[in-house]
Amino acid sequence: MLGAKTLGARIHAFFGESELVLSVQPLRIVNGDAPAEVRLLVLAWAACHQSQLLSLWNQWMSGQRPPILLGHAA
């Protein structure tokens, strides 16, 4: 079984019944499916927050519990 350190920094984005898994460094979709406009929106949001996401990932890897990030709530 692969651990979090092996897989690297990643986030999960949910939209309706869709889920995307994104690698944070490099920034790309690694799994999941969603409409094209949702994929573009999620990638744009992640690009704007990439340094914060990496910082939170590093906190997680050092044993701290970072907060859950919410990009947009309906």
C-alpha positions as a Markdown table, in Angstrom:
| # | Residue | x | y | z |
|---|---|---|---|---|
| 1 | Met | 0.0 | 0.0 | 0.0 |
| 2 | Leu | 1.3 | 3.4 | -0.9 |
| 3 | Gly | 1.5 | 6.0 | 1.8 |
| 4 | Ala | 0.9 | 9.7 | 1.7 |
| 5 | Lys | 4.7 | 10.5 | 1.4 |
| 6 | Thr | 5.0 | 8.2 | -1.6 |
| 7 | Leu | 2.1 | 9.8 | -3.4 |
| 8 | Gly | 3.1 | 13.4 | -2.6 |
| 9 | Ala | 1.0 | 16.5 | -2.0 |
| 10 | Arg | -2.5 | 16.1 | -3.3 |
| 11 | Ile | -6.1 | 17.4 | -2.8 |
| 12 | His | -9.5 | 16.0 | -3.4 |
| 13 | Ala | -12.2 | 18.2 | -4.9 |
| 14 | Phe | -15.8 | 17.3 | -4.9 |
| 15 | Phe | -18.6 | 18.7 | -7.2 |
| 16 | Gly | -22.0 | 17.0 | -7.0 |
| 17 | Glu | -21.3 | 13.3 | -7.7 |
| 18 | Ser | -17.9 | 14.0 | -9.2 |
| 19 | Glu | -14.5 | 13.8 | -7.4 |
| 20 | Leu | -11.1 | 14.9 | -8.7 |
| 21 | Val | -7.8 | 14.1 | -7.2 |
| 22 | Leu | -5.1 | 16.7 | -7.9 |
| 23 | Ser | -1.3 | 16.5 | -7.5 |
| 24 | Val | -0.2 | 19.8 | -6.0 |
| 25 | Gln | 3.4 | 19.7 | -7.2 |
| 26 | Pro | 3.3 | 19.4 | -10.2 |
| 27 | Leu | -0.3 | 20.8 | -10.4 |
| 28 | Arg | -2.4 | 18.3 | -12.4 |
| 29 | Ile | -5.4 | 16.0 | -12.2 |
| 30 | Val | -4.3 | 12.5 | -11.4 |
| 31 | Asn | -7.6 | 10.8 | -11.0 |
| 32 | Gly | -11.4 | 11.3 | -11.2 |
| 33 | Asp | -13.8 | 12.8 | -13.6 |
| 34 | Ala | -15.9 | 16.0 | -13.7 |
| 35 | Pro | -17.2 | 18.2 | -16.5 |
| 36 | Ala | -14.5 | 20.2 | -18.3 |
| 37 | Glu | -15.6 | 23.5 | -16.8 |
| 38 | Val | -15.3 | 22.1 | -13.3 |
| 39 | Arg | -11.9 | 20.7 | -14.0 |
| 40 | Leu | -10.7 | 24.1 | -15.3 |
| 41 | Leu | -12.2 | 25.9 | -12.3 |
| 42 | Val | -10.6 | 23.5 | -9.8 |
| 43 | Leu | -7.2 | 23.7 | -11.5 |
| 44 | Ala | -7.4 | 27.5 | -11.5 |
| 45 | Trp | -8.4 | 27.6 | -7.8 |
| 46 | Ala | -5.5 | 25.2 | -6.9 |
| 47 | Ala | -3.0 | 27.3 | -9.0 |
| 48 | Cys | -4.0 | 30.4 | -7.0 |
| 49 | His | -3.6 | 28.6 | -3.7 |
| 50 | Gln | -0.7 | 26.3 | -4.6 |
| 51 | Ser | 1.8 | 27.7 | -2.0 |
| 52 | Gln | -0.9 | 27.5 | 0.8 |
| 53 | Leu | -1.7 | 23.9 | -0.2 |
| 54 | Leu | 1.9 | 22.9 | -0.1 |
| 55 | Ser | 2.3 | 24.6 | 3.3 |
| 56 | Leu | -0.7 | 22.7 | 4.7 |
| 57 | Trp | 0.6 | 19.4 | 3.2 |
| 58 | Asn | 3.9 | 20.0 | 4.9 |
| 59 | Gln | 2.1 | 20.6 | 8.2 |
| 60 | Trp | 0.2 | 17.3 | 7.7 |
| 61 | Met | 3.4 | 15.4 | 7.0 |
| 62 | Ser | 5.0 | 16.8 | 10.2 |
| 63 | Gly | 2.1 | 15.5 | 12.3 |
| 64 | Gln | 0.1 | 18.7 | 12.6 |
| 65 | Arg | -3.6 | 18.8 | 11.8 |
| 66 | Pro | -4.2 | 21.6 | 9.3 |
| 67 | Pro | -7.7 | 22.9 | 8.7 |
| 68 | Ile | -9.9 | 21.7 | 5.9 |
| 69 | Leu | -10.0 | 24.2 | 3.0 |
| 70 | Leu | -13.2 | 25.0 | 1.4 |
| 71 | Gly | -12.8 | 26.7 | -2.0 |
| 72 | His | -16.5 | 27.5 | -2.6 |
| 73 | Ala | -19.7 | 26.5 | -0.9 |
| 74 | Ala | -23.0 | 26.6 | -2.7 |
